[in-house]
Amino acid sequence: MENIANVLKAEDLKKRIIFVAIALAVYRLGASIPIPGINASALSNLFNNKMGILNFLDMFSGGALGRFSIFSLGVMPYINASIIMSLIQGAHVFPYLDYLQKEGESGRKKITQITRYFTFFLAAFQSLGLTLALKNMPVPGGVPVVINPSFTFYFTTVLSLTTGTIFIMWLGEQITERGIGNGISLIIFAGIVDRAPKAVMDMLKLVQLEEISIITAILILAVVGVIMALVVWVETAQRKIPVQYAQRMVGRKMYGGVSTFLPLKVDQSGVIAVIFAVSLIGLPYTFATFRPNSELAQKVMQFMNHSSILYQIIYVGLIVFFCYFYNSVSINPKDLAENMKKWGGFIPGIRPGEPTSKYIEGVLNRITLGGALFVSAIAVLPDYMKSKLNVPFYFGGTSLLIVVGVALDTMAQMEAHLLMRNYEGFSKNSKIKGRWFNVGQ
């Protein structure tokens, strides 16, 4: 209660939190506004019988896709655009983008603007694919999802979905700038958390109807608790490399002669790798929706089933890839080694310069592999347990990874604001280690 009171005392922080609450309320309101011309009962039957990628994407949209609301696409087009832009910059395909990267803040703003235009293109493309899929997708009972598939319906639907995505992108940027935490991540967080009370109530009803036993329900809750504890433990874990600074004379004063450490997070990318992997693995489904009745599209949709071994292998591979990709973008061992050498620092037993750079790179690669494999296991194993325990609603480690990771990073930023104003943080004995990440950068 004392920590909450400190948050309320800090006027700037209180305003930021209120702004985030209002922005998320606006997002949830838009997620509940359906697009006209859709048969709600047929749409509900479609999602109740499709426990594959549709329900997975519906979770990321906060239930908006299941209602086919104006925010059905969510932030996925923006994340996909950010992934493609990051890969293009990393591969140095276009010299103009390399030039913008060296321009500092002005170049970053231009790259962000290009990403927005790309988001608009992807949103329009995915909106058209989703609309055509709803018209052609077979529904149990033979009742069509689209009541009147006219040109007016297609135009208004694609326009509404595209505009909704652009609005969410703008809302996320406003949360990042005027609120607390990362806006895009908080929007995904809000969509996942919004479904948690309903999932708990559904499980209680299933226990009352004796469709699942009390022991199974307790086991599910215990697994969720253990996973959350493990995620917190790994997300806050660090590999501390000892660094010694030699004494040096500057003017008439002696500096240096202290021992410190270089902290490297075990899971540096955090939820970014998971979000990127989910976004990228959903792209084949988008292409398949243009002709859902074709043989190739049917194979793609079968592949997108979470119980598919090939799907799980590709999903794990993408998570590991994006963990390493994020580290290569955010951490440069050569720069760290040069800065240490410049200020008279060295790692005991390692020569300054190139040997230090290789040593840091080796340590970073090892701990990144461990963190990536842990995140992959958390993302995949609950899906395996779900199939074994026959849980009739979506339960996955991906949602827990995102919820816990975003919560930790947001609390870390709140704690930083409190410490700047001479207030104690949330934990008196230690500080919450945040990531200060931004999706797409």
C-alpha positions in Angstrom: 0.0 0.0 0.0 2.9 2.3 0.7 4.3 1.7 -2.8 0.9 2.4 -4.3 0.7 5.6 -2.3 4.2 6.6 -3.7 2.9 6.1 -7.2 -0.1 8.4 -6.5 2.2 11.1 -5.0 4.3 11.3 -8.2 2.0 13.5 -10.3 3.8 12.9 -13.6 3.8 9.1 -13.1 0.1 9.2 -12.0 -0.8 11.1 -15.2 1.0 8.6 -17.3 -0.7 5.6 -15.6 -4.1 7.3 -16.1 -3.4 7.9 -19.8 -2.4 4.2 -20.2 -5.7 3.1 -18.5 -7.8 5.4 -20.7 -5.9 4.3 -23.9 -6.4 0.6 -23.1 -10.1 1.2 -22.3 -10.5 2.8 -25.8 -8.7 -0.2 -27.3 -11.0 -2.7 -25.5 -14.1 -0.7 -26.6 -13.0 -0.8 -30.2 -12.3 -4.6 -29.9 -16.0 -5.1 -29.0 -17.5 -3.1 -32.0 -18.4 -5.7 -34.7 -18.3 -5.0 -38.4 -21.8 -5.1 -40.0 -22.9 -7.8 -42.4 -21.5 -10.8 -40.3 -23.6 -13.6 -38.9 -22.5 -13.7 -35.3 -23.8 -17.3 -34.6 -22.0 -18.7 -37.6 -18.8 -16.9 -36.7 -19.0 -18.3 -33.2 -19.5 -21.8 -34.5 -16.4 -21.4 -36.8 -14.1 -20.4 -33.9 -15.5 -23.1 -31.6 -14.6 -25.8 -34.1 -11.3 -24.4 -35.2 -8.8 -24.8 -32.3 -5.8 -24.0 -34.5 -4.2 -20.8 -35.6 -7.6 -19.0 -35.6 -7.9 -19.2 -31.8 -4.2 -18.4 -31.4 -4.6 -15.2 -33.4 -7.9 -14.4 -31.6 -6.0 -14.6 -28.3 -3.5 -12.0 -29.6 -6.3 -9.7 -30.8 -8.0 -9.9 -27.4 -11.0 -11.7 -28.8 -11.5 -9.0 -31.5 -11.0 -11.6 -34.3 -13.6 -13.9 -32.8 -16.2 -11.0 -32.9 -14.8 -9.8 -36.2 -14.6 -6.3 -34.8 -12.9 -3.2 -36.3 -9.7 -4.2 -34.4 -9.7 -7.9 -35.7 -6.2 -7.6 -37.1 -4.7 -6.2 -34.0 -1.1 -5.2 -34.1 0.1 -8.1 -36.2 0.5 -6.1 -39.5 2.7 -3.5 -37.6 4.8 -6.3 -36.0 5.2 -8.0 -39.3 6.3 -4.8 -40.9 8.7 -4.1 -38.1 10.2 -7.6 -38.5 10.7 -7.2 -42.3 12.2 -3.8 -41.9 14.6 -5.1 -39.2 15.7 -8.0 -41.4 16.2 -5.7 -44.4 18.3 -3.4 -42.3 20.3 -6.3 -40.8 21.0 -7.7 -44.3 22.0 -4.2 -45.7 19.9 -4.7 -48.8 19.1 -1.0 -49.4 21.9 1.5 -49.0 19.4 4.3 -48.3 18.3 2.5 -45.1 21.9 2.1 -44.0 22.3 5.8 -44.5 19.3 6.6 -42.4 20.6 4.4 -39.6 23.7 6.6 -39.4 21.6 9.8 -39.3 20.7 9.4 -35.6 17.3 10.6 -34.4 16.2 12.1 -37.8 17.1 8.9 -39.6 15.2 6.8 -37.0 12.1 8.9 -37.5 12.2 8.4 -41.3 12.6 4.6 -40.8 9.6 4.7 -38.4 7.6 6.5 -41.1 8.6 3.9 -43.7 7.5 1.2 -41.3 4.1 2.9 -40.9 3.5 2.9 -44.7 4.5 -0.7 -44.9 2.1 -1.5 -42.1 -0.7 0.1 -44.1 0.1 -2.1 -47.1 0.2 -5.3 -45.0 -3.0 -4.3 -43.1 -4.9 -3.8 -46.4 -3.5 -7.1 -47.8 -4.4 -9.1 -44.7 -7.8 -7.4 -44.4 -8.7 -8.6 -47.9 -7.4 -12.1 -47.2 -9.4 -12.4 -44.0 -12.6 -11.1 -45.6 -12.3 -13.5 -48.5 -11.6 -16.4 -46.1 -14.7 -15.7 -44.0 -16.8 -15.8 -47.2 -15.3 -19.1 -48.5 -14.5 -20.9 -45.3 -16.8 -23.9 -44.6 -18.9 -23.5 -41.4 -20.6 -26.4 -39.5 -24.3 -26.4 -40.4 -23.7 -24.7 -43.7 -24.8 -21.2 -42.5 -22.6 -18.5 -44.3 -20.6 -16.2 -42.1 -21.1 -13.3 -44.5 -24.7 -12.4 -45.0 -24.5 -10.4 -48.2 -21.0 -10.7 -49.9 -21.3 -7.6 -52.1 -18.7 -5.1 -53.3 -19.9 -2.7 -50.7 -19.3 -5.2 -47.9 -15.8 -6.0 -49.1 -14.9 -2.3 -49.5 -16.2 -1.2 -46.1 -14.8 -4.3 -44.3 -11.3 -3.9 -45.7 -11.4 -0.1 -45.0 -12.6 -0.7 -41.4 -10.0 -3.4 -40.6 -7.1 -1.4 -42.2 -8.2 1.8 -40.4 -8.5 -0.1 -37.1 -4.9 -1.4 -37.4 -3.5 2.1 -38.2 -5.4 3.4 -35.2 -4.0 0.7 -32.9 -0.5 1.5 -34.2 -1.0 5.2 -33.4 -2.5 4.4 -30.0 0.5 2.2 -29.1 2.9 5.0 -30.1 0.9 7.4 -27.9 1.1 5.0 -24.9 4.9 4.7 -25.4 5.4 8.5 -25.6 2.9 9.8 -23.0 2.3 6.7 -20.8 4.4 4.1 -19.1 5.8 1.0 -20.7 5.8 -0.1 -24.4 2.5 0.7 -26.1 2.3 -2.2 -28.5 3.3 -4.7 -25.9 0.7 -3.3 -23.4 -2.0 -3.6 -26.1 -1.2 -7.3 -26.6 -0.9 -7.7 -22.8 -4.4 -6.1 -22.3 -5.9 -8.4 -24.9 -4.5 -11.6 -23.3 -5.4 -10.6 -19.7 -8.9 -9.6 -20.7 -9.6 -13.3 -21.5 -8.2 -14.6 -18.2 -11.3 -14.1 -16.0 -13.5 -15.9 -18.6 -11.0 -18.8 -18.8 -11.1 -19.2 -15.0 -14.9 -19.1 -15.0 -15.1 -21.6 -17.8 -12.8 -24.0 -15.9 -15.0 -23.6 -12.8 -18.1 -24.5 -14.8 -16.3 -27.5 -16.3 -15.5 -28.7 -12.8 -19.1 -28.2 -11.7 -20.3 -30.2 -14.7 -17.7 -32.8 -13.9 -16.2 -32.6 -17.4 -12.8 -32.2 -15.7 -11.8 -33.3 -12.2 -10.8 -31.0 -9.4 -7.4 -32.6 -9.4 -6.9 -31.7 -13.0 -8.0 -28.1 -12.4 -5.6 -27.8 -9.4 -2.8 -29.3 -11.6 -3.5 -26.7 -14.3 -3.3 -23.9 -11.8 -0.2 -25.3 -10.3 1.5 -25.6 -13.7 0.5 -21.9 -14.5 2.1 -20.8 -11.1 5.3 -22.8 -11.7 5.6 -21.4 -15.3 5.1 -17.8 -14.1 7.8 -18.3 -11.3 10.2 -19.8 -13.9 9.6 -17.0 -16.3 10.2 -14.3 -13.6 13.4 -16.2 -12.6 14.8 -16.4 -16.1 13.7 -12.9 -17.2 15.6 -11.3 -14.2 18.6 -13.6 -14.5 22.0 -12.1 -15.4 25.5 -13.4 -16.3 27.8 -11.0 -14.5 31.3 -10.7 -16.2 33.8 -9.2 -13.7 35.5 -6.0 -14.9 38.5 -4.3 -13.3 39.4 -0.7 -13.9 43.1 0.3 -13.5 44.1 3.4 -11.6 45.0 6.4 -13.7 46.0 10.0 -13.0 43.8 12.8 -14.5 45.2 16.2 -13.5 45.8 15.9 -9.8 43.2 13.3 -9.1 43.4 9.5 -9.2 40.6 7.7 -10.9 39.8 4.0 -11.3 41.0 1.1 -9.3 37.5 -0.3 -8.7 36.0 -3.7 -9.5 32.6 -3.9 -11.1 30.8 -6.2 -13.5 29.2 -6.3 -17.0 25.6 -7.6 -16.7 24.4 -9.7 -19.6 20.7 -10.8 -19.4 20.1 -14.5 -20.0 17.0 -13.6 -22.0 17.9 -10.3 -23.5 15.1 -10.3 -26.1 12.3 -11.2 -23.7 8.9 -11.3 -25.2 10.0 -9.7 -28.5 11.3 -13.0 -29.8 8.0 -14.7 -29.0 5.9 -12.0 -30.5 8.0 -11.9 -33.7 7.8 -15.7 -34.0 4.0 -15.7 -33.6 3.6 -12.9 -36.2 5.9 -14.5 -38.7 4.5 -18.0 -38.4 1.0 -16.7 -39.0 1.9 -15.2 -42.5 1.4 -18.5 -44.4 -2.1 -18.7 -43.0 -2.8 -15.2 -44.4 -1.8 -16.3 -47.9 -3.9 -19.5 -47.5 -7.0 -17.5 -46.7 -7.2 -16.1 -50.3 -8.2 -19.6 -51.5 -9.2 -21.6 -48.4 -10.8 -24.4 -50.4 -7.7 -25.3 -52.5 -5.6 -28.3 -51.7 -2.5 -26.2 -50.8 -4.5 -24.0 -48.5 -5.9 -27.0 -46.7 -2.4 -28.4 -46.1 -1.3 -25.0 -44.8 -4.2 -24.9 -42.4 -3.5 -28.4 -41.2 0.1 -27.5 -40.6 -1.0 -24.5 -38.5 -2.5 -26.9 -36.0 -0.6 -26.6 -32.7 -0.5 -30.4 -32.3 1.6 -30.7 -35.5 5.2 -31.6 -34.8 6.5 -29.7 -37.8 4.7 -26.6 -36.6 6.3 -26.9 -33.1 9.8 -27.3 -34.7 9.4 -24.3 -36.9 8.0 -22.3 -34.0 10.9 -23.2 -31.7 13.4 -22.4 -34.6 11.9 -18.9 -35.1 12.1 -18.1 -31.4 15.7 -19.1 -31.2 16.5 -17.2 -34.4 14.9 -14.0 -33.1 16.6 -14.3 -29.8 20.0 -14.2 -31.5 18.8 -11.6 -34.0 17.7 -9.3 -31.3 21.0 -9.7 -29.4 23.0 -9.0 -32.6 21.0 -5.7 -33.0 21.0 -4.5 -29.4 24.5 -5.6 -28.2 27.8 -5.0 -30.0 30.7 -6.9 -28.3 33.3 -4.8 -30.2 31.8 -1.5 -28.9 31.8 -2.9 -25.4 35.4 -4.0 -25.6 36.5 -0.7 -27.1 34.7 1.4 -24.5 36.2 -0.8 -21.7 39.7 -0.3 -23.2 39.2 3.4 -23.6 38.4 3.9 -19.9 41.1 1.5 -18.7 38.9 -1.5 -18.0 39.7 -5.1 -18.5 38.3 -8.5 -17.8 40.7 -10.4 -15.4 42.6 -13.0 -17.4 41.5 -11.6 -20.8 43.6 -9.2 -22.9 41.9 -5.9 -23.8 40.7 -5.3 -27.4 39.9 -8.1 -29.8 40.3 -11.0 -27.2 37.8 -9.2 -24.9 35.3 -8.8 -27.7 35.5 -12.5 -28.6 35.2 -13.5 -25.0 32.0 -11.3 -24.5 30.6 -12.7 -27.8 31.2 -16.3 -26.7 29.5 -15.7 -23.3 26.6 -13.9 -25.0 26.1 -16.8 -27.5 26.1 -19.4 -24.7 23.6 -17.7 -22.4 21.4 -16.7 -25.4 21.1 -20.3 -26.4 20.1 -21.3 -22.9 17.6 -18.5 -22.6 16.2 -19.2 -26.1 15.7 -22.9 -25.4 14.0 -22.1 -22.1 11.6 -19.6 -23.7 10.9 -22.2 -26.5 10.2 -24.9 -23.9 7.8 -22.6 -22.0 6.0 -21.7 -25.3 5.6 -25.3 -26.5 5.3 -27.6 -23.5 2.0 -26.2 -22.1 0.4 -26.9 -25.6 1.6 -30.5 -25.3 0.2 -30.7 -21.8 -3.1 -29.2 -23.0 -3.5 -32.0 -25.5 -2.7 -34.6 -22.8 -5.0 -33.1 -20.2 -7.7 -32.4 -22.7 -8.3 -28.9 -21.6 -11.2 -27.6 -23.7 -9.9 -24.0 -23.9 -6.7 -22.4 -25.1 -3.9 -22.7 -22.5 -0.4 -21.9 -23.7 3.0 -20.8 -22.4 3.2 -18.1 -25.1 0.5 -16.0 -23.4 2.2 -16.4 -20.0 5.6 -15.4 -21.4 4.1 -12.2 -22.9 2.0 -11.3 -19.8 4.9 -11.9 -17.3 7.5 -10.2 -19.5 5.5 -7.1 -20.2 4.5 -6.8 -16.6 8.1 -7.0 -15.5 9.2 -4.4 -18.0 6.4 -2.0 -17.1 7.1 -2.3 -13.4 10.8 -1.7 -14.0 9.9 1.6 -15.8 7.5 2.6 -13.0 10.2 1.8 -10.4 12.7 4.0 -12.4 10.3 6.9 -12.2 9.9 6.4 -8.4 13.6 6.2 -7.8 14.1 9.5 -9.8 11.7 11.1 -7.3 13.5 9.7 -4.2 10.8 7.1 -3.6 11.4 3.5 -2.9 10.7 1.0 -5.6 8.4 -1.9 -5.5 11.1 -4.1 -4.0 13.1 -2.7 -1.0 16.0 -5.3 -1.3 16.5 -5.2 -5.0 15.5 -3.4 -8.2 13.4 -4.9 -10.9 15.5 -5.5 -14.0 13.7 -4.2 -17.0 14.5 -4.3 -20.7 13.4 -0.9 -22.0 12.6 -2.5 -25.4 10.5 -1.2 -28.2 8.8 -3.6 -30.6 10.2 -3.1 -34.1 13.4 -1.2 -33.1 
